[in-house]
Amino acid sequence: MPRQAGERYLCEKCGATLVYEKGCPCPEKAKHSEICCGSQMKAVGKSG
């Protein structure tokens, strides 16, 4: 599923946070992976 601007992901191991500043143009069926410290990051909602 495409990522939207403002979506946030948290690494539960180190606490790093990834925030999409711009939505991605990927097709609906594209697979995404937000990886940090070797693990999938946890979706934590939207910023702002």
KALINZI-V254859 format. One record per residue. SS is DSSP state (H for helix, E for strand, - for the rest). OMEGA is omega in radians with two decimals (999 if undefined). BURIAL is 1 if it has 9 or more other C-alpha atoms within 8 Angstrom, else 0. Layout:
ss=SS omega=OMEGA burial=BURIAL
ss=SS omega=OMEGA burial=BURIAL
This chain:
ss=- omega=3.12 burial=1
ss=- omega=3.09 burial=1
ss=- omega=-3.13 burial=0
ss=- omega=3.08 burial=1
ss=- omega=3.13 burial=1
ss=- omega=3.11 burial=1
ss=E omega=-3.07 burial=1
ss=E omega=3.10 burial=1
ss=E omega=-3.07 burial=1
ss=E omega=3.01 burial=1
ss=- omega=-3.12 burial=1
ss=- omega=3.12 burial=0
ss=- omega=-3.05 burial=0
ss=- omega=3.11 burial=0
ss=- omega=3.12 burial=0
ss=- omega=3.12 burial=0
ss=E omega=3.06 burial=0
ss=E omega=3.11 burial=0
ss=E omega=3.07 burial=1
ss=- omega=3.12 burial=1
ss=- omega=-3.13 burial=0
ss=- omega=3.10 burial=0
ss=- omega=3.13 burial=1
ss=- omega=-3.11 burial=0
ss=- omega=-3.09 burial=0
ss=- omega=3.07 burial=0
ss=- omega=-3.07 burial=0
ss=- omega=-3.05 burial=0
ss=- omega=-3.13 burial=0
ss=- omega=3.12 burial=0
ss=- omega=3.13 burial=0
ss=- omega=3.08 burial=0
ss=- omega=3.03 burial=0
ss=- omega=-3.02 burial=0
ss=E omega=3.04 burial=0
ss=E omega=-3.13 burial=1
ss=- omega=3.08 burial=0
ss=- omega=-3.11 burial=0
ss=E omega=3.06 burial=0
ss=E omega=3.12 burial=1
ss=- omega=-3.11 burial=1
ss=E omega=3.06 burial=0
ss=E omega=-3.11 burial=0
ss=E omega=3.06 burial=0
ss=E omega=-3.09 burial=0
ss=E omega=3.08 burial=0
ss=- omega=2.99 burial=0
ss=- omega=999 burial=0
